Amino acid sequence: MKKILLSGLLLFFVGNLLAQTKLPNGSEISLDGEFRTLAEFRQGYKDILAVGSDPAWVISQRSRLILNYKNDKFDMRFSMQDVRAWGETFIINSTKPLLLHEAWIKYKFNHHLALTIGRQALQYGDKRIISDRNWSQYGAAFDAAVLNYQKNDLTLDFGLALNNNSDKLLTETPYLINNYKSMSFLWISKEFSPSFTLNFIDVFAAYQKPETIINYGLNTVGFNPEVRINGFDLNSSAYYQFGKNQLGNKHQAHLYTANLSYTQQIFRATAGYDHYSGKKYNDLSSKDMYFHQLIETVPHSFLGFMDFVKGSQFQKQYGISDLNFNLKYGKETTFTAYYHALAYAAKPGADISKKIGDEFDFVLTHKFNQSTTLDFGYSFMVPNSDFILTALNSN
């Protein structure tokens, strides 16, 4: 089969505005605004473009208004957000609401201990498990209570979340949103020296079996060491996942990564490898071995901008491996080139190659000033012929 070239083009404009005032009592209040417009030409984005189909232009926009307040005892944030595709609503609009992205309050018990309650953007370590997904227009925020302890070079966060469809509950009812029912996590970060930091995370998430009130628990533990020596940065991680997933199936999976970068003034080169577990096509055991994500943080951030290995059930089954390289050059104006050799981690068929394809991403960025940035990007993928066949057959 002739190989198919899939491509995408993007134009990304970001503008930020900040006004800050110090009040007579020593408190600070600031108003922050963000305007982000993304124009994309999609010709095979996320999926194989069907024969005879035309590519699409789409423009989306994110607008945020952020109010921050802080004093000796409290920090607060309220962030309103509007995300839309151009033309999504009527010119006279009465349907698209302004949504609350963040709303939290932090109480400081002392200089080392604080409690944050409310809807908040969270990110930890290499962002493989808990992330604010800021690459997407919508981003991500968590309804949670987080206890934070910080002293010297040690940081410890403990978080709790409990989700329901609404507060109109007298007896327990099925949780109908595709999300965890409850979640707790422990994050520990220790900087042993300027050259070495070790991060640890443990996340326990309970998922409700569809149309029931039965909960199953899935535990994810992982380490993320960071090493920095003479311009070299090694950022690696290893995660192990066990328990039962939303369907009640026994779940056992792993993820490991290693990324080595070298930076010299305005030049940076990085080589990395990611491995997400899966099982072979002829493994008939009831145990699931794909790496389950708390939220979809991984694909776009780490596996290529075309999001081709987003977790469909077919791709989840066999896992993913990614050998990747990127080069970055420049200061105010930067050019970054990425390469991903994508493959299944386990064999998807007796006579089917594990190779998914080769993706290339190019991004030219110009920073006009502290508040204005313009990105221009072009991505394309050359999928393997076996992947085209198996992907089409799975849809």
C-alpha positions as CSV (number, residue, x, y, z in Angstrom):
1,M,0.0,0.0,0.0
2,K,1.3,3.4,-0.9
3,K,2.2,5.4,2.3
4,I,-0.1,8.3,3.2
5,L,1.3,11.6,4.4
6,L,-0.8,13.3,7.0
7,S,-0.2,16.9,7.8
8,G,-1.3,19.8,9.9
9,L,-0.6,23.6,10.0
10,L,-1.1,25.9,13.0
11,L,-0.9,29.5,13.9
12,F,-0.8,30.2,17.6
13,F,-1.1,33.7,19.1
14,V,-0.9,34.4,22.8
15,G,-1.4,37.7,24.6
16,N,-1.2,38.4,28.4
17,L,-2.0,41.5,30.3
18,L,-1.3,42.1,34.0
19,A,-2.3,44.8,36.4
20,Q,-1.2,44.7,40.1
21,T,-1.9,46.9,43.1
22,K,-0.6,46.8,46.6
23,L,-3.3,47.8,49.2
24,P,-2.6,50.0,52.3
25,N,-2.9,46.9,54.6
26,G,-0.1,45.1,52.7
27,S,-2.4,42.9,50.7
28,E,-1.9,42.5,47.0
29,I,-4.6,42.3,44.3
30,S,-3.9,41.7,40.6
31,L,-6.0,41.3,37.5
32,D,-4.6,39.1,34.8
33,G,-5.9,38.5,31.3
34,E,-5.1,36.0,28.6
35,F,-6.1,35.9,24.9
36,R,-5.1,32.9,22.9
37,T,-6.1,32.2,19.3
38,L,-5.3,29.0,17.5
39,A,-5.8,28.6,13.7
40,E,-5.3,25.1,12.3
41,F,-5.3,23.4,8.9
42,R,-6.1,19.7,9.6
43,Q,-5.3,17.1,7.0
44,G,-5.4,13.8,9.0
45,Y,-5.2,15.2,12.6
46,K,-5.9,12.4,15.2
47,D,-7.0,9.9,12.5
48,I,-6.5,8.7,9.0
49,L,-8.2,11.0,6.5
50,A,-10.7,9.0,4.5
51,V,-10.2,8.8,0.8
52,G,-12.0,11.6,-1.0
53,S,-12.3,13.7,2.2
54,D,-11.3,17.3,2.2
55,P,-9.0,18.8,4.9
56,A,-10.5,21.3,7.3
57,W,-9.7,24.8,8.6
58,V,-10.6,25.5,12.2
59,I,-10.0,28.6,14.4
60,S,-10.4,28.4,18.2
61,Q,-10.0,31.0,20.9
62,R,-9.4,31.0,24.6
63,S,-10.1,34.1,26.7
64,R,-9.3,34.2,30.4
65,L,-9.8,36.8,33.1
66,I,-8.0,36.0,36.3
67,L,-8.4,37.8,39.7
68,N,-5.7,37.1,42.4
69,Y,-5.7,38.3,46.0
70,K,-3.1,37.6,48.7
71,N,-2.2,38.7,52.2
72,D,-0.4,37.2,55.1
73,K,-3.0,34.5,55.8
74,F,-4.9,34.0,52.5
75,D,-4.4,33.6,48.8
76,M,-7.4,33.5,46.5
77,R,-7.9,33.1,42.7
78,F,-10.9,33.4,40.5
79,S,-10.4,32.6,36.8
80,M,-13.2,32.9,34.3
81,Q,-12.7,31.3,30.9
82,D,-14.4,31.3,27.5
83,V,-13.3,28.7,24.9
84,R,-14.9,28.5,21.5
85,A,-14.4,27.7,17.9
86,W,-15.1,30.7,15.6
87,G,-18.6,30.4,14.3
88,E,-19.7,28.0,17.1
89,T,-22.5,30.3,18.2
90,F,-24.8,32.7,16.5
91,I,-23.6,36.3,16.0
92,I,-26.3,37.2,18.5
93,N,-25.3,34.7,21.1
94,S,-27.6,33.5,23.9
95,T,-26.2,30.0,24.4
96,K,-22.5,30.0,25.1
97,P,-21.8,30.4,28.9
98,L,-18.8,31.9,30.5
99,L,-17.2,29.1,32.5
100,L,-15.3,29.0,35.8
101,H,-11.8,27.6,35.2
102,E,-10.4,28.1,38.7
103,A,-11.9,29.2,42.1
104,W,-9.8,28.4,45.2
105,I,-8.7,29.8,48.5
106,K,-5.5,29.0,50.3
107,Y,-5.2,29.3,54.1
108,K,-1.6,29.6,55.4
109,F,-1.3,28.1,58.8
110,N,2.3,29.2,59.0
111,H,5.3,29.7,56.7
112,H,5.5,26.0,55.9
113,L,1.9,24.6,56.0
114,A,-1.1,25.7,53.9
115,L,-4.4,24.2,52.7
116,T,-5.9,25.0,49.3
117,I,-9.6,24.2,48.7
118,G,-11.6,24.6,45.5
119,R,-11.2,24.2,41.8
120,Q,-7.5,24.5,41.0
121,A,-5.0,23.8,38.2
122,L,-2.5,21.2,39.4
123,Q,0.8,19.8,37.9
124,Y,3.5,17.7,39.4
125,G,6.9,16.5,38.2
126,D,7.1,15.5,34.5
127,K,3.3,16.1,34.2
128,R,2.7,12.5,33.1
129,I,0.1,11.8,35.9
130,I,-1.3,15.2,37.1
131,S,-1.2,18.2,34.8
132,D,-2.9,21.4,34.0
133,R,-2.9,20.5,30.2
134,N,-2.2,24.1,29.3
135,W,-1.3,23.0,25.8
136,S,-5.0,22.6,25.1
137,Q,-7.4,25.5,24.8
138,Y,-9.6,24.2,27.7
139,G,-6.8,23.3,30.1
140,A,-7.6,21.2,33.2
141,A,-8.6,22.1,36.7
142,F,-9.4,19.7,39.7
143,D,-12.0,20.0,42.4
144,A,-9.9,19.1,45.4
145,A,-8.5,20.0,48.8
146,V,-4.7,20.0,48.9
147,L,-2.5,20.2,52.0
148,N,0.9,21.6,51.2
149,Y,4.0,21.4,53.4
150,Q,7.2,23.1,52.2
151,K,10.4,23.6,54.2
152,N,13.9,24.1,52.8
153,D,14.3,21.7,49.9
154,L,11.4,19.5,50.7
155,T,7.9,19.8,49.3
156,L,5.0,17.5,50.3
157,D,1.4,17.7,48.9
158,F,-1.5,15.6,50.0
159,G,-4.8,16.0,48.0
160,L,-8.3,14.7,48.2
161,A,-11.3,14.8,45.8
162,L,-14.8,13.4,45.8
163,N,-17.0,13.8,42.8
164,N,-20.8,13.8,42.2
165,N,-23.1,14.9,39.4
166,S,-24.8,17.4,41.7
167,D,-25.5,18.1,45.4
168,K,-29.1,16.9,45.1
169,L,-28.4,13.6,46.8
170,L,-30.4,11.8,49.4
171,T,-29.2,8.3,48.5
172,E,-26.2,7.4,46.4
173,T,-26.8,7.4,42.7
174,P,-24.6,6.4,39.7
175,Y,-21.9,9.0,38.8
176,L,-22.6,9.7,35.1
177,I,-19.6,11.8,34.2
178,N,-16.6,10.1,32.6
179,N,-14.2,10.9,35.5
180,Y,-12.9,9.4,38.6
181,K,-15.5,9.1,41.4
182,S,-12.9,9.9,44.1
183,M,-9.2,10.5,44.2
184,S,-6.3,11.0,46.6
185,F,-2.7,11.7,46.0
186,L,0.6,12.1,47.8
187,W,3.5,14.1,46.2
188,I,7.0,14.4,47.6
189,S,9.8,16.4,46.1
190,K,13.2,16.6,47.6
191,E,16.1,18.6,46.2
192,F,19.2,16.9,47.5
193,S,21.6,19.3,45.7
194,P,21.4,21.9,42.9
195,S,22.2,18.9,40.5
196,F,19.7,16.3,41.8
197,T,16.0,16.3,42.6
198,L,13.9,13.2,43.4
199,N,10.1,13.3,43.0
200,F,7.6,10.7,44.2
201,I,3.9,10.4,43.5
202,D,1.2,8.0,44.6
203,V,-2.3,8.4,43.2
204,F,-5.3,6.4,44.2
205,A,-8.4,6.9,41.9
206,A,-11.7,5.1,42.4
207,Y,-13.9,4.6,39.2
208,Q,-17.5,3.7,39.2
209,K,-18.7,0.8,37.1
210,P,-21.1,2.2,34.5
211,E,-24.8,2.5,35.6
212,T,-23.9,1.1,39.1
213,I,-22.7,2.5,42.4
214,I,-19.9,-0.1,42.5
215,N,-16.4,1.5,42.8
216,Y,-13.1,0.0,41.8
217,G,-9.7,1.4,42.8
218,L,-6.7,1.9,40.6
219,N,-3.3,2.9,42.2
220,T,-0.4,4.6,40.4
221,V,3.0,5.0,42.1
222,G,6.1,6.5,40.5
223,F,9.5,8.1,40.8
224,N,10.8,11.0,38.7
225,P,14.5,11.8,39.2
226,E,16.0,15.0,37.7
227,V,19.7,15.3,37.2
228,R,21.5,18.6,36.0
229,I,25.2,18.6,35.3
230,N,27.2,21.0,33.1
231,G,24.5,21.7,30.6
232,F,23.1,18.2,30.6
233,D,19.6,17.5,32.0
234,L,18.3,14.0,32.6
235,N,14.6,13.8,33.3
236,S,13.4,10.2,33.7
237,S,10.4,8.5,35.3
238,A,9.0,5.1,36.1
239,Y,5.3,4.4,37.1
240,Y,3.6,1.2,38.1
241,Q,-0.2,0.9,38.1
242,F,-2.3,-1.8,39.8
243,G,-5.8,-2.6,41.0
244,K,-9.1,-2.7,39.1
245,N,-10.3,-0.4,36.4
246,Q,-13.7,1.0,35.7
247,L,-15.0,-2.3,34.3
248,G,-13.8,-4.3,37.3
249,N,-11.0,-6.0,35.4
250,K,-7.7,-6.6,37.1
251,H,-5.3,-3.9,35.9
252,Q,-1.5,-4.1,35.9
253,A,0.5,-1.6,33.8
254,H,3.7,0.4,33.7
255,L,5.2,3.5,32.1
256,Y,8.8,4.4,31.9
257,T,10.6,7.3,30.2
258,A,14.1,8.8,29.9
259,N,14.9,12.2,28.3
260,L,18.5,13.6,28.1
261,S,19.0,17.2,27.0
262,Y,22.0,19.3,26.4
263,T,21.8,23.1,26.5
264,Q,24.5,25.5,25.3
265,Q,23.5,29.2,25.3
266,I,20.7,29.4,22.7
267,F,20.9,25.8,21.5
268,R,19.3,22.7,23.0
269,A,19.2,19.1,21.9
270,T,17.1,16.3,23.4
271,A,16.9,12.6,22.9
272,G,14.2,10.5,24.7
273,Y,12.3,7.3,24.9
274,D,8.8,6.6,26.3
275,H,7.2,3.2,26.8
276,Y,3.6,2.6,27.8
277,S,2.8,-1.0,28.5
278,G,0.3,-3.2,26.6
279,K,-0.2,-6.9,25.8
280,K,0.2,-9.0,22.7
281,Y,-2.7,-9.8,20.3
282,N,-2.7,-13.4,21.4
283,D,-2.8,-12.7,25.1
284,L,-6.3,-13.8,26.0
285,S,-6.0,-13.2,29.8
286,S,-8.7,-11.0,31.4
287,K,-6.0,-8.7,32.9
288,D,-5.7,-5.3,31.3
289,M,-2.2,-4.0,30.8
290,Y,-2.6,-0.6,29.2
291,F,-1.5,2.5,31.1
292,H,-4.6,4.3,32.3
293,Q,-4.4,8.1,32.5
294,L,-6.1,10.1,35.2
295,I,-6.7,12.7,32.5
296,E,-5.4,12.7,29.0
297,T,-2.1,14.5,29.6
298,V,0.3,12.3,27.7
299,P,-0.5,12.3,24.0
300,H,0.0,15.9,22.8
301,S,2.7,16.9,25.3
302,F,4.9,13.9,24.7
303,L,3.8,11.8,21.7
304,G,3.6,14.3,18.9
305,F,1.4,17.3,18.2
306,M,-0.9,15.4,15.8
307,D,-2.3,13.4,18.7
308,F,-2.3,10.2,16.6
309,V,-1.8,7.9,19.6
310,K,-4.6,9.2,21.7
311,G,-6.0,6.3,23.7
312,S,-8.6,4.6,21.6
313,Q,-9.3,1.1,23.0
314,F,-7.4,-0.4,20.0
315,Q,-4.3,1.6,20.8
316,K,-4.6,1.1,24.6
317,Q,-4.6,-2.7,24.1
318,Y,-1.1,-2.9,22.7
319,G,0.6,0.1,24.4
320,I,2.9,2.6,22.8
321,S,6.6,3.2,22.5
322,D,8.2,6.4,21.2
323,L,11.8,7.1,20.3
324,N,12.0,10.9,20.0
325,F,14.5,13.7,19.3
326,N,14.2,17.5,19.2
327,L,16.4,20.4,18.5
328,K,15.8,24.0,19.6
329,Y,17.7,27.1,18.5
330,G,17.2,30.8,19.2
331,K,16.3,33.3,21.9
332,E,13.5,35.9,21.1
333,T,12.9,34.0,17.9
334,T,13.3,30.2,18.2
335,F,13.0,27.3,15.9
336,T,12.2,23.8,17.3
337,A,12.1,20.5,15.3
338,Y,10.7,17.3,16.8
339,Y,10.9,13.7,15.5
340,H,8.9,10.8,16.9
341,A,9.3,7.1,15.9
342,L,6.0,5.7,17.1
343,A,5.2,2.1,17.5
344,Y,3.1,-0.3,19.5
345,A,4.8,-1.7,22.6
346,A,3.4,-5.2,22.0
347,K,2.8,-7.0,18.7
348,P,-0.7,-6.2,17.4
349,G,-1.0,-9.3,15.1
350,A,0.8,-12.3,13.8
351,D,1.9,-10.7,10.6
352,I,1.5,-7.1,11.5
353,S,4.3,-4.7,12.2
354,K,4.5,-2.9,15.6
355,K,5.5,0.4,13.8
356,I,2.9,3.1,13.7
357,G,4.7,5.8,11.8
358,D,7.2,8.7,11.8
359,E,6.0,12.1,12.9
360,F,7.8,15.4,12.3
361,D,6.8,18.6,14.1
362,F,8.3,22.1,13.4
363,V,7.5,25.2,15.4
364,L,8.8,28.7,14.8
365,T,8.2,31.0,17.8
366,H,8.7,34.8,18.1
367,K,8.3,36.5,21.5
368,F,7.5,40.1,20.8
369,N,7.6,41.1,24.5
370,Q,6.8,39.6,28.0
371,S,3.1,39.4,27.1
372,T,2.9,38.6,23.4
373,T,4.0,35.4,21.6
374,L,3.4,34.1,18.1
375,D,3.9,30.5,17.1
376,F,3.8,29.0,13.6
377,G,3.9,25.3,13.2
378,Y,3.8,22.5,10.7
379,S,3.4,18.8,11.5
380,F,3.2,15.7,9.3
381,M,3.2,12.0,9.8
382,V,4.1,9.1,7.5
383,P,2.1,6.2,8.9
384,N,3.2,2.6,8.4
385,S,1.0,0.7,5.9
386,D,0.1,-2.0,8.5
387,F,-1.0,0.7,10.9
388,I,-3.3,2.2,8.2
389,L,-5.0,-1.2,7.7
390,T,-5.3,-2.1,11.4
391,A,-6.5,1.4,12.4
392,L,-9.2,1.4,9.7
393,N,-10.4,-2.1,10.6
394,S,-10.7,-1.1,14.3
395,N,-12.9,1.9,13.6
